[in-house]
Amino acid sequence: MDNVRAVRRVVLLILALNALVAGAKGAYGWWSGSLAVASDALHSLLDAAGNVIGALVLRAAASPPDEGHPYGHRKIEIVAAALIGILIAGGSLRFGWSAVQALMAGHPAPEVTSLGFGVVGGTLIVNVFVAVWEAKKGRELGSPFLVADAMHTASDVIVTLGVIASLIASRAGVRWADAAAALGVLAVVVHVAWRILSSNLGVLLDRVALDADRIRAEVLSVPGVMSCHRIRSRGLEGSVAVDLHLQVDGSMPLRAAHAISHEVEDRLKQKFPGFADVTIHVEPEDEPEEGL
């Protein structure tokens, strides 16, 4: 629960910063008529929307296992991270279409002033800080949500640099620069959405969480283990579930075989701290190995 509180504190602080950035970009985009700045404001607004989702679901994700959810509720966080990707992709479509129309019809160049460079430059500094700090905290706290959200914020840095370039070009009289930059924002948004969705959907589909050969090598280092097979892993970083079959001397007393299985479990949890659950099936060494 302490870990969840720490993650929520990070989310709430970043929410405030993202809301500030989105407001500043949105106000200037509306005043100047810049599609590029307005679409960049949408990008930041979606950052803030993702933070709101995180603040709402993180407490539920930390709830302990219950009768209806024996494996816990951590996947709620994964669902929230995937929703960020969907929000990013969906929210970008309108601005993408507006940019296409502007290129076809000849959108007038926006009003570019020193204030615009100050606003966009200031938000760039905030984005760099948020992206670096949130990714660092996500790794420290083992939070896929923070890591996914940091990826989105990092994309804001690239997008904002492109927007600054479009402002310079627009001020120099290049009429199509603003609409072209807006389309560039759309391309980055779609790319980030795909990265977030693909990484989190893999967890929901029980993609392998840890290489079986690494687990096998550790299991075989325990005295008394003859063989190890049917190694499976799933889950997310910080909450990995593993099940496996191990073979021991068939004449060994049950109590001794049980002790070996406990030693295997302890060894795995020491070697891989993110293991939340290890299920071990003990077999005699002359039992044919099955499947995986």
Backbone as JSON, one array per atom type, in Angstrom:
{
  "sequence": "MDNVRAVRRVVLLILALNALVAGAKGAYGWWSGSLAVASDALHSLLDAAGNVIGALVLRAAASPPDEGHPYGHRKIEIVAAALIGILIAGGSLRFGWSAVQALMAGHPAPEVTSLGFGVVGGTLIVNVFVAVWEAKKGRELGSPFLVADAMHTASDVIVTLGVIASLIASRAGVRWADAAAALGVLAVVVHVAWRILSSNLGVLLDRVALDADRIRAEVLSVPGVMSCHRIRSRGLEGSVAVDLHLQVDGSMPLRAAHAISHEVEDRLKQKFPGFADVTIHVEPEDEPEEGL",
  "N": [[0.83, -1.21, 0.0], [2.02, 1.21, 0.72], [3.7, 1.59, -1.46], [1.82, 2.05, -3.47], [0.7, 4.45, -2.59], [2.92, 6.09, -2.94], [3.2, 6.01, -5.74], [0.77, 7.22, -6.48], [1.14, 9.78, -5.45], [3.16, 10.7, -7.14], [1.74, 10.64, -9.57], [-0.3, 12.56, -9.11], [1.17, 14.94, -8.81], [2.34, 15.14, -11.35], [0.05, 15.3, -12.86], [-0.87, 17.89, -12.2], [1.21, 19.42, -13.36], [1.01, 18.68, -16.07], [-1.56, 19.59, -16.66], [-1.18, 22.33, -16.41], [0.65, 22.77, -18.5], [-0.9, 21.96, -20.73], [-2.97, 23.85, -20.61], [-1.59, 26.26, -21.06], [-0.52, 25.88, -23.66], [-2.92, 25.43, -25.05], [-4.3, 27.89, -24.73], [-2.6, 29.67, -26.09], [-2.6, 28.48, -28.62], [-5.27, 28.81, -29.38], [-5.46, 31.63, -29.4], [-3.55, 32.37, -31.33], [-4.24, 30.9, -33.54], [-2.88, 28.66, -34.36], [-2.59, 25.48, -35.64], [-0.7, 23.54, -35.1], [0.27, 24.13, -32.5], [-2.15, 23.92, -31.13], [-2.79, 21.19, -31.53], [-0.66, 20.1, -30.21], [-1.31, 20.94, -27.67], [-3.52, 19.31, -27.24], [-2.23, 16.87, -27.1], [-0.84, 17.19, -24.67], [-3.03, 17.52, -23.01], [-4.14, 14.98, -23.1], [-2.15, 13.64, -21.76], [-2.68, 14.61, -19.18], [-5.25, 13.55, -18.85], [-4.64, 10.85, -18.81], [-3.24, 10.79, -16.41], [-5.32, 11.32, -14.61], [-6.85, 8.99, -14.9], [-4.99, 7.18, -13.87], [-4.75, 8.03, -11.17], [-7.25, 7.35, -10.24], [-7.44, 4.56, -10.52], [-5.24, 3.31, -9.32], [-5.37, 2.77, -6.56], [-7.3, 0.75, -6.47], [-5.93, -1.19, -7.91], [-4.02, -2.01, -6.11], [-5.34, -3.49, -4.26], [-5.65, -6.32, -2.08], [-5.47, -9.89, -2.95], [-8.61, -11.59, -3.44], [-11.55, -13.66, -2.95], [-12.84, -13.68, -5.43], [-10.84, -12.75, -7.09], [-8.22, -14.26, -7.1], [-5.59, -13.9, -7.9], [-5.01, -11.32, -7.4], [-5.26, -7.75, -8.12], [-3.67, -6.37, -9.89], [-3.68, -6.12, -12.66], [-5.49, -4.2, -13.27], [-4.13, -1.84, -13.38], [-2.67, -2.23, -15.69], [-4.71, -2.26, -17.59], [-5.52, 0.4, -17.37], [-3.21, 1.67, -18.31], [-3.26, 0.8, -20.97], [-5.58, 2.08, -21.78], [-4.71, 4.69, -21.91], [-3.22, 4.66, -24.28], [-5.33, 4.23, -26.11], [-6.84, 6.58, -25.74], [-5.0, 8.49, -26.63], [-4.72, 7.83, -29.37], [-7.4, 8.11, -30.31], [-8.07, 10.79, -29.69], [-6.4, 12.22, -31.35], [-7.32, 12.12, -33.96], [-9.15, 14.08, -34.91], [-7.64, 16.45, -35.02], [-5.75, 15.65, -36.83], [-7.27, 15.39, -39.19], [-8.08, 18.04, -39.48], [-5.64, 19.21, -40.03], [-5.02, 18.04, -42.5], [-7.09, 19.1, -44.08], [-6.36, 21.79, -43.91], [-3.95, 21.84, -45.3], [-4.87, 21.22, -47.83], [-6.7, 23.25, -48.41], [-5.37, 25.57, -47.9], [-4.45, 26.88, -45.3], [-4.37, 29.86, -43.4], [-1.33, 31.44, -42.31], [-0.39, 31.19, -38.89], [-0.5, 33.64, -36.2], [2.55, 34.48, -35.08], [4.44, 35.18, -32.3], [6.84, 36.6, -29.96], [5.88, 35.84, -27.52], [4.67, 33.4, -28.1], [6.9, 31.74, -28.62], [8.0, 31.83, -26.09], [6.01, 30.59, -24.51], [5.8, 27.97, -25.65], [8.47, 27.16, -25.43], [8.81, 27.22, -22.63], [6.99, 25.21, -21.84], [8.25, 23.07, -22.99], [10.53, 22.72, -21.38], [9.28, 21.93, -18.99], [8.12, 19.51, -19.87], [10.38, 17.94, -20.43], [11.49, 17.65, -17.86], [9.34, 16.28, -16.55], [9.14, 13.89, -18.08], [11.65, 12.62, -17.68], [11.83, 12.42, -14.86], [9.43, 11.06, -14.18], [9.75, 8.59, -15.52], [11.98, 7.63, -14.14], [10.94, 7.39, -11.5], [8.97, 5.53, -12.06], [10.44, 3.22, -12.67], [11.78, 2.86, -10.23], [9.63, 2.38, -8.48], [8.44, 0.23, -9.6], [6.25, 0.48, -11.4], [4.18, -0.08, -14.05], [2.31, 1.65, -15.1], [3.3, 4.29, -14.6], [5.64, 4.16, -16.12], [4.6, 3.78, -18.71], [3.14, 6.15, -18.98], [5.2, 7.99, -18.83], [6.48, 7.47, -21.24], [4.66, 8.55, -23.02], [4.76, 11.26, -22.25], [7.42, 11.77, -22.87], [7.26, 11.7, -25.62], [6.0, 14.09, -26.03], [8.07, 15.91, -25.82], [9.53, 15.57, -28.2], [7.54, 16.24, -30.01], [7.01, 18.92, -29.28], [9.41, 20.16, -29.94], [9.23, 19.95, -32.71], [7.03, 21.61, -33.1], [8.06, 24.08, -32.33], [9.89, 24.42, -34.41], [8.06, 24.68, -36.51], [6.84, 27.09, -35.82], [8.93, 28.86, -36.18], [9.27, 28.58, -38.95], [6.76, 29.43, -39.84], [6.79, 32.09, -39.03], [8.65, 32.95, -40.74], [7.24, 33.05, -43.03], [6.38, 30.74, -44.31], [3.64, 29.19, -45.34], [2.48, 26.63, -45.21], [3.7, 25.36, -43.11], [2.66, 25.21, -40.5], [0.36, 23.49, -40.64], [1.61, 21.21, -41.62], [3.29, 20.57, -39.5], [1.36, 19.95, -37.61], [0.4, 17.55, -38.66], [2.69, 16.07, -38.33], [2.72, 15.91, -35.55], [0.5, 14.26, -35.21], [1.48, 11.86, -36.35], [3.49, 11.13, -34.53], [1.93, 10.82, -32.25], [0.28, 8.62, -32.92], [2.23, 6.64, -33.16], [3.25, 6.49, -30.52], [0.93, 5.72, -29.2], [0.57, 3.14, -30.23], [2.86, 1.83, -29.23], [2.39, 1.89, -26.47], [-0.06, 0.51, -26.26], [0.58, -2.05, -27.39], [2.59, -3.03, -25.66], [1.25, -3.27, -23.2], [-1.03, -4.8, -23.77], [0.15, -7.21, -24.23], [0.71, -8.16, -21.66], [-1.89, -8.52, -20.67], [-2.64, -10.61, -22.28], [-1.23, -12.67, -21.26], [1.52, -12.91, -21.97], [4.83, -14.27, -22.04], [6.65, -13.65, -19.12], [9.22, -13.91, -18.13], [12.32, -15.27, -19.22], [12.37, -18.74, -19.79], [14.67, -20.32, -19.68], [16.39, -18.97, -17.96], [15.06, -19.26, -15.54], [15.07, -22.05, -15.34], [17.83, -22.61, -15.11], [18.38, -21.56, -12.58], [16.74, -23.13, -10.96], [17.83, -25.71, -11.33], [20.17, -25.43, -9.97], [19.67, -25.97, -7.35], [20.33, -28.27, -4.82], [19.44, -31.68, -5.17], [17.5, -31.45, -7.1], [16.61, -32.98, -10.05], [15.64, -32.52, -12.62], [13.87, -30.09, -14.64], [10.88, -28.8, -15.94], [8.11, -27.73, -18.09], [7.9, -24.92, -17.62], [6.4, -21.93, -16.91], [5.51, -18.51, -17.17], [3.94, -15.42, -16.24], [2.34, -12.17, -16.09], [3.14, -8.91, -14.7], [5.82, -6.52, -14.39], [7.21, -6.69, -11.21], [5.17, -8.18, -10.24], [5.08, -11.07, -10.9], [3.91, -14.25, -11.87], [4.71, -17.66, -11.57], [4.8, -21.0, -12.73], [5.86, -24.39, -12.49], [7.29, -27.66, -13.21], [9.18, -29.9, -11.33], [11.66, -32.46, -11.09], [12.6, -35.06, -8.86], [14.55, -37.46, -6.95], [12.9, -40.52, -7.12], [12.68, -42.22, -4.94], [12.8, -40.67, -2.75], [11.76, -39.43, 0.45], [8.51, -37.97, 1.07], [8.49, -35.65, 2.68], [11.1, -34.7, 2.39], [11.19, -34.14, -0.36], [9.3, -32.14, -0.42], [10.64, -30.18, 1.03], [12.68, -29.57, -0.73], [11.24, -28.38, -2.8], [10.4, -26.08, -1.51], [12.87, -24.87, -1.12], [13.54, -24.34, -3.77], [11.54, -22.48, -4.42], [12.18, -20.38, -2.63], [14.73, -19.75, -3.57], [14.2, -18.82, -6.16], [12.64, -16.54, -5.63], [14.51, -14.98, -4.37], [16.4, -14.59, -6.36], [14.91, -13.44, -8.4], [13.34, -10.76, -7.65], [10.81, -9.78, -8.33], [8.96, -11.81, -8.31], [5.78, -12.83, -7.5], [4.26, -15.05, -7.04], [4.81, -18.51, -6.87], [4.3, -21.61, -8.19], [4.76, -25.0, -7.7], [5.11, -28.22, -9.04], [5.89, -31.36, -7.98], [7.66, -34.18, -9.16], [8.55, -37.69, -9.59], [11.81, -38.71, -10.73], [11.74, -40.54, -12.84], [9.42, -40.04, -14.16], [7.85, -39.32, -17.23], [8.7, -36.39, -19.04], [6.57, -33.61, -19.78], [5.07, -31.63, -22.33], [5.82, -28.17, -22.32]],
  "CA": [[0.0, 0.0, 0.0], [2.92, 2.36, 0.72], [4.16, 1.76, -2.83], [0.72, 2.65, -4.22], [0.62, 5.86, -2.19], [4.03, 6.8, -3.57], [2.88, 6.15, -7.15], [-0.32, 8.18, -6.6], [1.71, 11.11, -5.24], [3.83, 11.06, -8.39], [0.71, 10.88, -10.57], [-0.99, 13.81, -8.84], [2.07, 16.06, -9.12], [2.48, 15.22, -12.8], [-1.25, 15.78, -13.35], [-0.87, 19.35, -12.08], [2.13, 19.99, -14.34], [0.46, 18.46, -17.41], [-2.71, 20.48, -16.82], [-0.61, 23.66, -16.63], [1.22, 22.8, -19.84], [-2.0, 21.9, -21.7], [-3.66, 25.13, -20.57], [-0.76, 27.29, -21.7], [-0.5, 25.63, -25.1], [-4.26, 25.61, -25.6], [-4.62, 29.32, -24.78], [-1.85, 30.3, -27.17], [-3.07, 27.93, -29.89], [-6.54, 29.47, -29.71], [-5.22, 33.04, -29.7], [-2.74, 32.55, -32.54], [-4.79, 30.14, -34.67], [-1.9, 27.65, -34.78], [-3.02, 24.09, -35.54], [0.38, 22.76, -34.51], [0.26, 24.35, -31.05], [-3.4, 23.38, -30.6], [-2.69, 19.73, -31.47], [0.29, 19.81, -29.13], [-2.07, 21.1, -26.43], [-4.31, 18.08, -27.09], [-1.29, 15.84, -26.65], [-0.62, 17.41, -23.24], [-4.3, 17.28, -22.33], [-4.27, 13.54, -22.96], [-1.26, 13.3, -20.64], [-3.41, 14.89, -17.95], [-6.34, 12.57, -18.77], [-4.03, 9.6, -18.36], [-2.95, 10.92, -14.98], [-6.58, 11.18, -13.88], [-7.15, 7.55, -14.89], [-4.07, 6.53, -12.94], [-5.09, 8.38, -9.79], [-8.49, 6.67, -9.87], [-7.37, 3.09, -10.52], [-4.09, 2.74, -8.63], [-5.78, 2.22, -5.26], [-7.97, -0.53, -6.73], [-4.92, -2.15, -8.37], [-3.24, -2.48, -4.96], [-6.17, -4.29, -3.35], [-5.11, -7.68, -1.94], [-6.27, -10.93, -3.58], [-9.83, -11.98, -2.74], [-12.13, -14.9, -3.46], [-13.14, -13.54, -6.85], [-9.62, -12.39, -7.81], [-7.15, -14.88, -6.3], [-4.26, -13.44, -8.33], [-4.89, -9.9, -7.11], [-5.92, -6.79, -9.01], [-2.65, -5.53, -10.51], [-3.93, -5.9, -14.08], [-6.26, -2.97, -13.44], [-3.15, -0.82, -13.77], [-2.34, -2.49, -17.09], [-5.86, -1.8, -18.37], [-5.45, 1.86, -17.38], [-2.12, 2.06, -19.21], [-3.74, 0.58, -22.33], [-6.56, 3.13, -22.07], [-3.97, 5.89, -22.31], [-2.95, 4.5, -25.7], [-6.57, 4.43, -26.87], [-7.17, 8.0, -25.67], [-4.07, 9.23, -27.48], [-5.05, 7.59, -30.77], [-8.7, 8.66, -30.63], [-8.08, 12.24, -29.61], [-5.58, 12.84, -32.39], [-7.91, 12.02, -35.29], [-9.78, 15.34, -35.34], [-6.6, 17.41, -35.4], [-5.12, 15.16, -38.06], [-8.14, 15.75, -40.29], [-8.01, 19.5, -39.64], [-4.36, 19.52, -40.68], [-5.14, 17.66, -43.91], [-7.93, 20.12, -44.71], [-5.6, 23.04, -43.99], [-2.98, 21.72, -46.38], [-5.58, 21.19, -49.11], [-7.41, 24.51, -48.66], [-4.5, 26.73, -47.7], [-4.7, 27.49, -43.99], [-3.54, 31.06, -43.22], [-0.26, 31.3, -41.33], [-0.8, 31.69, -37.57], [0.22, 34.81, -35.67], [3.66, 33.99, -34.27], [5.08, 36.27, -31.56], [7.81, 36.17, -28.95], [5.11, 35.16, -26.48], [4.49, 32.01, -28.52], [8.14, 31.0, -28.38], [8.17, 31.7, -24.64], [5.07, 29.58, -24.0], [6.18, 26.64, -26.11], [9.77, 26.84, -24.83], [8.61, 26.92, -21.22], [6.36, 23.9, -21.71], [9.27, 22.08, -23.36], [11.34, 22.47, -20.18], [8.44, 21.14, -18.07], [7.97, 18.17, -20.41], [11.64, 17.21, -20.24], [11.56, 17.29, -16.44], [8.33, 15.28, -16.23], [9.46, 12.62, -18.74], [12.81, 11.99, -17.03], [11.52, 12.13, -13.46], [8.38, 10.04, -14.09], [10.34, 7.3, -15.9], [12.84, 7.21, -13.03], [10.09, 6.94, -10.41], [8.29, 4.31, -12.5], [11.37, 2.09, -12.5], [12.03, 2.67, -8.8], [8.44, 1.88, -7.8], [7.93, -0.93, -10.33], [4.9, 0.83, -11.86], [4.02, -0.02, -15.5], [1.52, 2.83, -15.46], [4.18, 5.45, -14.66], [6.56, 3.99, -17.25], [3.83, 4.03, -19.94], [2.8, 7.56, -19.03], [6.44, 8.71, -19.11], [6.71, 7.33, -22.67], [3.79, 9.54, -23.67], [5.3, 12.59, -21.97], [8.66, 11.9, -23.64], [6.89, 12.04, -26.99], [5.68, 15.52, -26.03], [9.32, 16.64, -26.03], [9.8, 15.53, -29.64], [6.47, 17.0, -30.67], [7.18, 20.35, -29.01], [10.54, 20.63, -30.77], [8.69, 20.13, -34.06], [6.16, 22.77, -33.09], [8.94, 25.26, -32.33], [10.4, 24.57, -35.78], [6.96, 25.18, -37.35], [6.65, 28.51, -35.5], [10.0, 29.61, -36.85], [8.98, 28.59, -40.38], [5.58, 30.27, -40.06], [7.19, 33.49, -38.89], [9.43, 33.29, -41.95], [6.31, 33.16, -44.16], [6.04, 29.43, -44.89], [2.24, 29.05, -44.97], [2.09, 25.25, -44.96], [4.51, 24.79, -42.02], [1.83, 24.93, -39.32], [-0.44, 22.3, -40.89], [2.52, 20.08, -41.74], [3.73, 20.24, -38.14], [0.23, 19.29, -36.96], [0.4, 16.17, -39.14], [3.81, 15.42, -37.65], [2.26, 15.6, -34.2], [-0.37, 13.1, -35.34], [2.3, 10.67, -36.58], [4.13, 10.77, -33.26], [0.87, 10.38, -31.34], [-0.12, 7.26, -33.31], [3.34, 5.75, -32.83], [3.29, 6.3, -29.07], [-0.26, 4.95, -28.84], [0.82, 1.74, -30.56], [3.85, 1.28, -28.29], [1.75, 1.7, -25.17], [-1.06, -0.55, -26.38], [1.19, -3.35, -27.64], [3.31, -3.5, -24.48], [0.33, -3.62, -22.12], [-1.9, -5.9, -24.18], [0.91, -8.44, -24.06], [0.51, -8.61, -20.28], [-3.27, -9.01, -20.56], [-2.72, -11.88, -23.01], [-0.34, -13.61, -20.58], [2.8, -13.07, -22.62], [5.9, -14.74, -21.15], [7.2, -12.54, -18.35], [10.64, -14.13, -17.87], [12.86, -16.36, -20.02], [12.32, -20.02, -19.09], [16.02, -20.84, -19.47], [16.94, -18.33, -16.75], [14.41, -19.91, -14.4], [15.55, -23.44, -15.27], [19.21, -22.61, -14.61], [18.35, -21.32, -11.14], [16.12, -24.29, -10.32], [18.76, -26.84, -11.38], [21.28, -25.2, -9.04], [19.26, -26.41, -6.02], [20.67, -29.68, -4.6], [18.32, -32.62, -5.12], [16.66, -31.3, -8.29], [17.15, -33.76, -11.16], [15.23, -31.94, -13.89], [12.84, -29.06, -14.51], [10.21, -28.6, -17.22], [6.82, -27.03, -18.07], [8.11, -23.63, -16.95], [5.54, -20.89, -17.47], [5.49, -17.26, -16.38], [3.05, -14.39, -16.75], [2.21, -11.06, -15.16], [3.81, -7.66, -15.0], [7.0, -6.26, -13.58], [6.89, -6.51, -9.81], [4.1, -9.1, -9.85], [5.18, -12.18, -11.84], [3.48, -15.56, -11.39], [5.45, -18.72, -12.25], [4.54, -22.38, -12.32], [6.83, -25.29, -13.1], [7.39, -29.03, -12.72], [10.56, -30.31, -11.09], [11.79, -33.89, -10.82], [13.55, -35.44, -7.81], [14.72, -38.9, -6.78], [11.61, -41.12, -6.85], [12.66, -42.91, -3.65], [12.95, -39.67, -1.7], [10.57, -39.24, 1.28], [7.69, -36.82, 0.69], [8.9, -34.46, 3.41], [12.35, -34.2, 1.81], [10.84, -33.55, -1.65], [8.61, -30.89, -0.13], [11.66, -29.23, 1.45], [13.38, -29.13, -1.94], [10.37, -27.45, -3.51], [10.47, -24.8, -0.79], [14.17, -24.27, -1.41], [13.44, -23.81, -5.13], [10.73, -21.27, -4.36], [12.95, -19.32, -1.97], [15.83, -19.36, -4.44], [13.66, -18.03, -7.26], [12.21, -15.23, -5.14], [15.71, -14.2, -4.08], [17.06, -14.26, -7.64], [14.01, -12.58, -9.17], [12.51, -10.13, -6.6], [9.46, -9.46, -8.78], [8.08, -12.97, -8.26], [4.73, -12.71, -6.49], [3.68, -16.36, -6.78], [5.51, -19.63, -7.51], [3.59, -22.88, -8.0], [5.69, -26.07, -8.07], [4.61, -29.59, -9.07], [7.03, -32.25, -7.8], [7.48, -35.48, -9.8], [9.72, -38.58, -9.52], [12.69, -38.5, -11.89], [11.44, -41.44, -13.95], [8.17, -39.61, -14.78], [8.12, -38.68, -18.52], [8.47, -34.94, -19.08], [5.44, -33.25, -20.63], [4.88, -30.28, -22.88], [6.85, -27.12, -22.3]],
  "C": [[0.86, 1.26, 0.0], [3.42, 2.66, -0.69], [3.08, 2.45, -3.67], [0.58, 4.13, -3.87], [1.72, 6.67, -2.86], [3.75, 7.03, -5.05], [1.8, 7.22, -7.34], [0.19, 9.61, -6.37], [2.41, 11.61, -6.5], [2.8, 11.45, -9.45], [0.03, 12.23, -10.36], [-0.12, 15.03, -9.13], [2.19, 16.24, -10.63], [1.18, 15.69, -13.44], [-1.3, 17.31, -13.31], [0.02, 19.99, -13.13], [1.58, 19.85, -15.76], [-0.74, 19.37, -17.68], [-2.23, 21.91, -17.1], [-0.07, 23.8, -18.05], [0.12, 22.82, -20.9], [-2.74, 23.24, -21.76], [-2.89, 26.22, -21.29], [-0.73, 27.11, -23.21], [-1.86, 25.9, -25.73], [-4.63, 27.08, -25.74], [-3.88, 29.99, -25.93], [-2.3, 29.79, -28.53], [-4.36, 28.58, -30.33], [-6.32, 30.91, -30.13], [-4.52, 33.24, -31.03], [-3.33, 31.86, -33.77], [-3.85, 29.07, -35.17], [-2.44, 26.24, -34.56], [-1.96, 23.25, -34.83], [0.38, 22.9, -32.98], [-1.01, 23.77, -30.43], [-3.35, 21.86, -30.51], [-1.71, 19.29, -30.41], [-0.39, 19.97, -27.77], [-2.94, 19.87, -26.16], [-3.45, 16.95, -26.57], [-1.06, 15.97, -25.14], [-1.89, 17.17, -22.43], [-4.53, 15.78, -22.12], [-3.32, 13.0, -21.9], [-2.01, 13.47, -19.32], [-4.56, 13.9, -17.76], [-5.82, 11.22, -18.3], [-3.7, 9.64, -16.88], [-4.2, 10.77, -14.13], [-6.97, 9.71, -13.78], [-6.28, 6.84, -13.86], [-4.43, 6.79, -11.49], [-6.32, 7.62, -9.32], [-8.31, 5.16, -9.7], [-6.25, 2.51, -9.66], [-4.45, 2.14, -7.27], [-6.45, 0.86, -5.45], [-6.96, -1.6, -7.14], [-4.13, -2.74, -7.21], [-4.07, -3.31, -3.99], [-5.64, -5.72, -3.27], [-6.0, -8.7, -2.67], [-7.52, -11.24, -2.76], [-10.4, -13.23, -3.41], [-12.41, -14.83, -4.96], [-11.93, -13.23, -7.7], [-8.41, -12.94, -7.05], [-5.74, -14.45, -6.69], [-4.06, -11.95, -8.09], [-5.53, -9.04, -8.19], [-4.93, -5.93, -9.79], [-2.92, -5.24, -11.99], [-4.83, -4.7, -14.33], [-5.34, -1.85, -13.9], [-2.77, -0.98, -15.24], [-3.47, -2.01, -18.0], [-5.83, -0.27, -18.48], [-4.36, 2.34, -18.32], [-2.54, 1.89, -20.67], [-4.75, 1.65, -22.73], [-5.88, 4.44, -22.48], [-3.69, 5.83, -23.81], [-4.17, 4.74, -26.55], [-6.96, 5.91, -26.89], [-6.28, 8.81, -26.61], [-4.48, 9.08, -28.95], [-6.37, 8.25, -31.15], [-8.71, 10.17, -30.66], [-7.31, 12.94, -30.72], [-6.27, 12.92, -33.75], [-8.47, 13.36, -35.79], [-8.72, 16.34, -35.79], [-5.88, 16.97, -36.67], [-5.95, 15.55, -39.28], [-8.11, 17.26, -40.55], [-6.73, 19.9, -40.36], [-4.4, 19.18, -42.16], [-5.97, 18.7, -44.67], [-7.17, 21.43, -44.9], [-4.59, 22.99, -45.13], [-3.66, 21.79, -47.75], [-6.19, 22.56, -49.44], [-6.53, 25.74, -48.5], [-4.82, 27.47, -46.42], [-3.82, 28.73, -43.83], [-2.48, 30.84, -42.13], [-0.7, 31.87, -39.99], [0.02, 32.92, -37.18], [1.3, 34.31, -34.72], [4.38, 35.17, -33.63], [6.12, 35.7, -30.6], [7.13, 35.44, -27.8], [4.93, 33.69, -26.82], [5.73, 31.19, -28.27], [8.37, 30.81, -26.88], [7.28, 30.64, -24.05], [5.52, 28.17, -24.37], [7.53, 26.22, -25.51], [9.65, 26.48, -23.36], [7.98, 25.56, -21.01], [7.32, 22.77, -22.08], [10.12, 21.71, -22.14], [10.56, 21.61, -19.18], [8.32, 19.7, -18.55], [9.23, 17.33, -20.22], [11.77, 16.75, -18.78], [10.6, 16.15, -16.1], [8.7, 13.93, -16.82], [10.59, 11.89, -18.02], [12.46, 11.56, -15.61], [10.47, 11.02, -13.33], [8.91, 8.66, -14.48], [11.21, 6.75, -14.78], [12.01, 6.67, -11.87], [9.34, 5.67, -10.78], [9.16, 3.09, -12.33], [11.61, 1.81, -11.03], [10.85, 2.0, -8.09], [7.84, 0.66, -8.5], [6.52, -0.71, -10.86], [4.84, 0.89, -13.39], [3.25, 1.21, -15.94], [2.42, 4.06, -15.59], [5.13, 5.36, -15.85], [5.85, 4.3, -18.56], [3.52, 5.52, -20.08], [4.03, 8.4, -19.33], [6.79, 8.62, -20.6], [5.89, 8.36, -23.43], [4.36, 10.94, -23.47], [6.59, 12.83, -22.74], [8.36, 12.25, -25.1], [6.51, 13.51, -27.11], [6.92, 16.37, -26.32], [9.62, 16.72, -27.52], [8.8, 16.4, -30.4], [6.68, 18.5, -30.49], [8.35, 20.93, -29.79], [10.08, 20.86, -32.21], [7.8, 21.36, -34.16], [6.98, 24.06, -33.1], [9.49, 25.51, -33.73], [9.32, 25.12, -36.7], [6.69, 26.66, -37.07], [7.7, 29.37, -36.18], [9.71, 29.72, -38.35], [7.78, 29.49, -40.7], [5.92, 31.76, -39.97], [7.99, 33.95, -40.1], [8.54, 33.34, -43.19], [5.97, 31.86, -44.84], [4.63, 29.06, -44.45], [1.87, 27.63, -44.56], [2.78, 24.64, -43.73], [3.65, 24.38, -40.83], [1.02, 23.65, -39.5], [0.44, 21.06, -40.99], [3.01, 19.62, -40.37], [2.61, 19.53, -37.38], [0.15, 17.84, -37.39], [1.57, 15.4, -38.52], [3.46, 15.04, -36.23], [1.4, 14.34, -34.23], [0.44, 11.81, -35.51], [2.96, 10.2, -35.29], [3.1, 10.2, -32.29], [0.48, 8.94, -31.64], [0.98, 6.26, -32.94], [3.39, 5.45, -31.33], [2.1, 5.46, -28.62], [-0.03, 3.46, -29.09], [1.81, 1.11, -29.58], [3.21, 0.98, -26.94], [0.76, 0.54, -25.22], [-0.41, -1.92, -26.52], [1.9, -3.9, -26.4], [2.37, -3.95, -23.37], [-0.64, -4.73, -22.5], [-1.18, -7.23, -24.06], [0.76, -9.02, -22.66], [-0.89, -9.19, -20.11], [-3.44, -10.35, -21.25], [-1.77, -12.92, -22.46], [0.92, -13.94, -21.39], [3.84, -13.51, -21.59], [6.55, -13.56, -20.45], [8.7, -12.67, -18.1], [11.11, -15.35, -18.65], [12.94, -17.65, -19.22], [13.71, -20.58, -18.81], [16.68, -20.23, -18.23], [16.35, -18.98, -15.49], [14.96, -21.32, -14.23], [16.96, -23.51, -14.68], [19.25, -22.43, -13.1], [17.78, -22.51, -10.39], [17.1, -25.46, -10.24], [19.96, -26.65, -10.45], [20.94, -25.62, -7.61], [19.59, -27.88, -5.86], [19.42, -30.55, -4.5], [17.4, -32.53, -6.32], [17.33, -32.04, -9.45], [16.84, -33.12, -12.51], [14.13, -30.9, -13.63], [12.21, -28.82, -15.89], [8.86, -27.93, -17.0], [6.9, -25.71, -17.27], [7.26, -22.57, -17.66], [5.56, -19.66, -16.56], [4.55, -16.28, -17.05], [2.99, -13.27, -15.72], [2.98, -9.85, -15.61], [4.98, -7.45, -14.04], [6.59, -5.96, -12.14], [5.79, -7.45, -9.31], [4.03, -10.25, -10.85], [4.75, -13.48, -11.18], [4.16, -16.63, -12.23], [4.93, -20.07, -11.79], [5.46, -23.3, -13.11], [6.73, -26.69, -12.49], [8.87, -29.31, -12.47], [10.58, -31.78, -10.7], [12.9, -34.13, -9.79], [13.65, -36.96, -7.77], [13.38, -39.51, -6.35], [11.53, -41.82, -5.5], [12.76, -41.94, -2.46], [11.66, -39.56, -0.88], [9.83, -37.95, 0.9], [8.15, -35.55, 1.39], [10.17, -33.85, 2.83], [12.07, -33.53, 0.45], [10.15, -32.21, -1.46], [9.61, -29.8, 0.27], [12.43, -28.69, 0.24], [12.53, -28.11, -2.71], [10.35, -26.08, -2.84], [11.78, -24.09, -1.05], [14.17, -23.65, -2.81], [12.66, -22.49, -5.13], [11.5, -20.12, -3.74], [14.06, -18.81, -2.87], [15.34, -18.47, -5.58], [13.26, -16.63, -6.8], [13.4, -14.35, -4.76], [16.37, -13.71, -5.37], [16.24, -13.27, -8.45], [13.02, -11.93, -8.2], [11.08, -9.84, -7.02], [8.5, -10.62, -8.73], [7.07, -12.81, -7.14], [4.17, -14.07, -6.12], [4.45, -17.42, -7.56], [4.76, -20.91, -7.17], [4.46, -24.0, -8.55], [5.01, -27.43, -7.98], [5.81, -30.53, -9.03], [6.7, -33.62, -8.38], [8.71, -36.36, -9.54], [10.52, -38.47, -10.81], [12.37, -39.4, -13.07], [10.1, -41.12, -14.6], [8.48, -38.92, -16.1], [7.82, -37.18, -18.46], [7.38, -34.63, -20.09], [5.6, -31.83, -21.15], [6.09, -29.39, -22.78], [8.09, -27.55, -21.54]]
}
